[in-house]
């Protein structure tokens, strides 16, 4: 089992997305959640040199145009989270 250092919980956002399939609303809310995660874990994110990457992902999500773009950005988030040992909780 992996040794996760932090948890980014987007379970409620995923449940809402599964019900209404509105990827753009999901993306905007996920962007806000990532920004709050950064704020709550600022010193940890800075020490792990991921603040800028997380901010870029959050910004990209806030401007996403379609479902394919949201999926692409989420793949980046999952890759970054895996490398930084952040559990992205989706269920």
Secondary structure, 3 states (H helix, E strand, C coil): CCCCCEEEECHHHHHHHHHHCCHHHHHHHHHHHHHHHHHHCHHHHHHCCCHHHHHHHHHHHHCCCCHHHHHHHHHHHHHHHHHHCEEEECC
